[in-house]
Amino acid sequence: MPPAKKRPRSHDPVKIRAAVLAQFGNVREAVRELTAEQLARPAHLGDWTVRELAAHVTMAVESVSRNIDRPEPGKRELALLDWPFATADRAGDIAADCRELAEANPDLDALFARTGERLAERLATASDERLLDARTGSMSLGDHLVTRTVELVVHTDDLNRAVPGLDIPFDRQALAACTRLLADALAVKAPGASTEVRIPPYAVVQCVAGPRHTRGTPPNVVETDPLTWIRLATGRTEWKAALEDAKVSASGERADLGGLLPLMG
């Protein structure tokens, strides 16, 4: 008899909504204090500047409000765990839109204010089951909001690395949801139970085909911290570099995840 299929992880919709609003607020507070020189710095994401990266954060959140305002699609096309693998094809369009948005909004704080107000207003009345016609494919509002924790956490980290000393804080629930979604995506990409990936304190997943572990310490174990995991999953850090810098511990013949990463383009 084949093993039972794992039930997808559930995310508390109330906590996710609060996390998205809180992390967006954290970014806004930090961006408000950036100087013109800091905004002109390279973001180390292609040829984006920090200003363009900050504008992209508002665009990622505005997608919620914009899609709530649009007609509801007739059917769901994307489950939550499909989303990480559906993002790469949209990268070129997103970059062009982001530059236009940054150029059209020299007052970034005003842009953040409008975006935050619209988000709060739309979330006050919208159901988590409502379908949104998102760029990557139609999905429920509840699932789309979980993906926004990934956008917000990843780009918060990008901003912190681009501007030394910025130190935007991470909302705990946003960081947890982002970590868990990307860990679950690894288990989808490499199904199995021979390797255990530990990302304390937020996630543990089993993946990679091979002998199934049943008790005691698994023969193949990978462990890292949430931010290192997020950087690996999104291509900000290479697997070999993380090992060399002792950011990741990996033991066992099936503990090499280098060929599976990144998960998102």
Phi, psi and omega in degrees: 000131181293152179297150180296140179289134182293139176284134179302145179295141176262148178239132180294114185296327179294315180292323180294316178301314180296322181294318180297314180296319182292315182290324176298320177296321178299317180293317181301315181300322181285315182298325179304330185265358182288142178276168177300322179295318179293321179294334180274354180295153174291141179270355181062031173232091188062227179254020178294146168266170176299322177301315181293324177295317178297319177297323179298324178301318179293324180294321179296324180278323180297338178301331178294306182297316182300317183283334172294324181286340181275162177302144180286131178293161186283337182209158177279132179253337190229127168275164184304316184282356171280333191300314182304331184268358183252007188268333189297324184293343183262001188301317182296315179297319181297317181298317180295315180297323182294317179297317178298318180296317180295319179292325183279350184228076179297332177269091184295325182294323177295321177297315178298319181298312180298317182296316180295320179294317179296319180298311181299320179295316183290321181291338182296335185235351186272139178279148177294339181274350180297136179275141178243140178272071184285162181305320185277348183138153184293137181208167181288154177302317180302315178292319181299323179294325176297320178296333179291333175295325177295311179304314185290316181291314180300315183280337169298315178296320176301315180296318180297324181282332180281331182237095181305134179088356182294311172053051174296129180287156177256124171298132186300317182291323177296317179296320180295314182296318178299312180301314183292319180297317181288329175292317178296326178295324176298317180295331175287317183292324182232073183295145181151185182216026181271342184233135178251126179252121184247128178230074184292146005262019194254330190209145168221126177227152173252141185203180176072123180295147180151189180303134184278132177277136182241325181205161180074195180286127180298149180289338181234115185227133173239134178221139178203176179268163185303313184293321176297318179299316181296320178293322176294315185293334183253007175081012177283332180230140177272148182304312182299318181295320180296322176294314182297327180272006180059031175274344180226138169251136182218122180230138180110154185290342178251024182262003178274108181263006185304323181282352181257350185246151000283167177271328180245142179279000000 
